[in-house]
Amino acid sequence: MRINQRKMQEAMRRLGIQQQEVPAERVIIESSDKRIIIDSPQVVKVNLMGQETFQITGAVREEPIEFKPSEEDVKLVMEKTGKSKEEVVEALKSSNGDIASAILKLSQ
């Protein structure tokens, strides 16, 4: 069964549904531990009675997010513990940036 696009668009318009294609080269969704990357996506913005949603299709890949502590945090923990930069960076990474936990870990 073949769908008539013109009739489909008209029916959607009567229901208050509007679609708009969004030109995109890449879509990135970031969570606390990973990044979902959609290359060469087809993105459609759908507006249904004022509520906007996006439909995305394309080649999906995932990358882990590596935590990198700020220089200020590293300096602070180095001052408080007297440890080397490498030790402090490792402690901050293992504690997900929690300065107090990193200081406690390095002080033991």
DALIN-V573495 format. One record per backbone hydrogen bond with DSSP energy under -0.5 kcal/mol. NH is the residue of the N-H (numbers start at 1). CO is the residue of the C=O. If there is no record, write none. Layout:
# DALIN-V573495
nh=NH co=CO
nh=NH co=CO
This chain:
# DALIN-V573495
nh=5 co=3
nh=8 co=4
nh=9 co=5
nh=10 co=6
nh=11 co=7
nh=12 co=8
nh=13 co=9
nh=14 co=10
nh=15 co=11
nh=16 co=13
nh=17 co=12
nh=18 co=16
nh=18 co=47
nh=20 co=45
nh=22 co=43
nh=23 co=21
nh=24 co=22
nh=27 co=38
nh=29 co=36
nh=30 co=28
nh=31 co=34
nh=35 co=63
nh=36 co=29
nh=37 co=35
nh=37 co=61
nh=38 co=27
nh=39 co=37
nh=39 co=59
nh=40 co=25
nh=42 co=57
nh=43 co=22
nh=43 co=41
nh=44 co=55
nh=45 co=20
nh=46 co=44
nh=46 co=53
nh=47 co=18
nh=48 co=46
nh=48 co=51
nh=49 co=16
nh=49 co=47
nh=51 co=48
nh=52 co=50
nh=53 co=46
nh=55 co=44
nh=56 co=54
nh=57 co=42
nh=59 co=39
nh=60 co=58
nh=61 co=37
nh=63 co=35
nh=65 co=33
nh=66 co=64
nh=67 co=65
nh=74 co=70
nh=75 co=71
nh=76 co=72
nh=77 co=73
nh=78 co=74
nh=79 co=75
nh=80 co=76
nh=81 co=77
nh=82 co=78
nh=88 co=84
nh=89 co=85
nh=90 co=86
nh=91 co=87
nh=92 co=88
nh=93 co=89
nh=94 co=90
nh=95 co=91
nh=96 co=93
nh=97 co=92
nh=98 co=95
nh=99 co=97
nh=102 co=98
nh=103 co=99
nh=104 co=100
nh=105 co=101
nh=106 co=102
nh=107 co=103
nh=108 co=104
nh=108 co=105
